[in-house]
Amino acid sequence: MEHSQKRRDFLKTLGVGAAASTLAFKAPYVFAKNKVTLRVMGTHVTLQEELRQRAMRELGINIEFTPMGSAAVLQKAAADPSSFDLFEQWSDSINILWQADAIQPIEVDRLVYWDEINPLTKTGKIVPDAKLGAGDSPNKLLYAQPDGSLGETPSKLISFMPYVHNVDSFGYNTNVIEKGIPYETESWAWLLDEKNRGKVALVNAPTIGIFDAALAAQAKG
């Protein structure tokens, strides 16, 4: 691949999900007089103190977490890549960081558990004959291509380590909004229901909140 000198020289920044991939490298333990300090930048969602403490105990290294909001962490990482060693966020941040030369690719052959990652992230489908969903898909920018771009053609280099899947859902306080019946009266439409004005909110991450609003509009008809 034709990587820029900046990317080749870059500190071992791995990409989205890299915090999980730390455990998966085929590398021997390194014994040094001074403990290694790993700086992990990401969101409040996953950079939790309990995880940091456990990782330090099991890995025998120092770990520093820098949790921020979605927009802030992406801006910081793109503008100042020297401020972190591992970056953890959603896959939709990868294009920005890749184009900014803020991250470098991960070698698939060094990931012990790569084969255990289900095909949803790798191909966009749980099973081969599944229908592709609407919108973007992480597999479209997972693999580093020979020309330095990102794409869905499998290669030995990936732009991020996928490690979490989730689905959009909503929660509500039954002291404020009357309890509904699951799969019958509970609905995304509640977000746009006039009687819930001032009682509902969207998450401020654009790539999540916008789609939640779209689901609400669809449910409202």
N, C-alpha and C positions, 0 to 999 in steps of 0.2 A: 504494500500500500504506500501511497505517496503522502505520508503524514508531514505536517509542517515541523520545523525544528522545535517550535514552541511546544507542540504536543509531545514530541519524542522526549524532550527534556522535562516534561511536566512531572511534578510529584505524583505519586501513585494514586491519582484520582480515578475512580472506577465508574461512577454513574449511579443512576437510580437503582435502589435495591442493593447497593454495594455493601451496606452494613451487614446484610445477611450473608453476602458472599465471602466475607472475611473468614468464615469458618470452613469454607469449601476449597481452599487452595491446597494443591499438592505440594506443600513446602514443609521442610523439617522445622522443628522448633529452633529458634535462635536464642542462644544464651549470651547475654551481654551484661556488662557491669551496670549500665544505665537502662532503665525500662524504656521501651518504646512508647511514645505518646501518639495516639491516633486521634486526629481531629475530625469529627463527624458533623457535618452541617445538614440540616433537614427540617422537617416540620414537627410541630408539637404532637401530632397524631402518633408518631412512632418513636420519636426520640424521648423515651420515658426513663426516669431515673432508675427504676427497678431493672430495666434491661441493661442499662449502662453498668450498674453494680455487678450484675451477674456475668456480663461479658468480661469485665475486668478480672473477676475471680477465675473464670474458666480459661481465659486466654493468657493471663499473667502479664497484661500490658496496661498502661494508663489510657483511658479513653475520655475525651472531652466532647461533650454534646453542645452544639449550638442550634437550638430549636428556634424557628421563626415562622411567621405566617407565610403562606404560599408565595405571594408576590415578592415579599421581602427576601426570602431565601433564594429565589431564582435570580433576582437582581444582584444580590451580593455575590453569588457564585459566578455569574457571568462577568461581572465587573472586576472581581478580585479572586481569581482561582487559586492564588497562593494562600488564601485564608482557610482552606480545608484540604483534607486528605481523601475523605470519602464523602460523597454527596448522596442524599436520600430524598427522593420526592416522587411525583407522579411521572409516568413515562412521557407525558406531553411536554415536559420541560427539556427533553433530550435534544430536540432540534436546535433550540436556542443555545444550549451549552456546547453542542457539537460545533455549531457554526462559529462560536466564540473561542474555539480551541481551549475550552475550560476543562474538558475531560478527555481521557484517552480510552481506547477500546480495551476490552477484557478478553483474554485468551480462553476460549471454551475448553481447551484441553487441560486447563489448570483448575477447572471446576469439577470437583469430585461428584457432586450430586446433580450435574446438569441433566442427566437422563431422567431424573425423577421429577423435573419440572413438566407439568402437563402441557399438552399441545395448544391450549388456548392462547398463551402468550406467543408461542413459537409460530403458529400457523393461523391464528384467529378463529380456530374451530376446536371444539372439544372432541369431535369425531370427524373423520374425513368427509362424510357426506352431509355435514351440518351446513346450514345456510349462514352466510356471513351477515352479521348485523349491520345496521346503519351506522354512519359516523366513522370516526377514526378507529384504528386498531394498533396496539403496541407492536405487533409483528411487522408492521410496515416500516418501522424505523429501528428494528432490533439489530439487524446485521450490518456490519461495516462492509462496504463493497470495494472492489479493487481500485475504483477511481476516487476513493475517499468519501463517497456519499454514503447515506444510509438507505437500506431497502429491506425487502422481505426475502430476497434470495439468500438461502442459508450459506454461512461462511464460518470460518474458525475464529472470527472476531465479532464480539457483540458490543453494542453501545451502552448497555445497562444490564444489570442482573435482576430479572423479575423474581419477586418473592412474595407478593401479596395480591390476592384477588378480592374484590368485594362487589356488592351490588348496591345501587342507590335505594334508600329507604327513608322513612321519616318516623320520628317519635313525637308523642304528644302527651301533655299532662292532663289526665282525666279530671283533675280538679278545675281545669280551665275550659277544656273542650270535652263535650259529652262522649263517653266511651262508645266506640262503634263496634260493629261485628266484623272480625277479620274476613277478608275476601268477599264481603258482601256490602257493608255500608262504609267501611273505611276506604278512603279514596284520596288520591293526589289532588283531586278537585277541591279538597278542603282548603288548600293554600289560597284559592281564589274565591272562596265562599264569603259573601258579604258579612255573615254573622261572625266570622273569625277575624274580621279586620282588627288589626292591632295585636293579634294574638299569635300570629305566625311569622316566620322569617325564613330566609334562604341562607345557606352557607355562602360566605363571601369569596369562595374560590370560583372564578368564572367558569372553568371547565366542569364544575359540578352543579353550581347553582342555576346556570342557564338551562341545563338539561332537566333539572328538577322542575323549573318553571314550564318547560315544554311539556313535561309529563302532566303537569297540573292543567295546562291549557287543553291538552288532548282529552284528559278525563272529564273536563268541563264541557266538552263538545264543541 
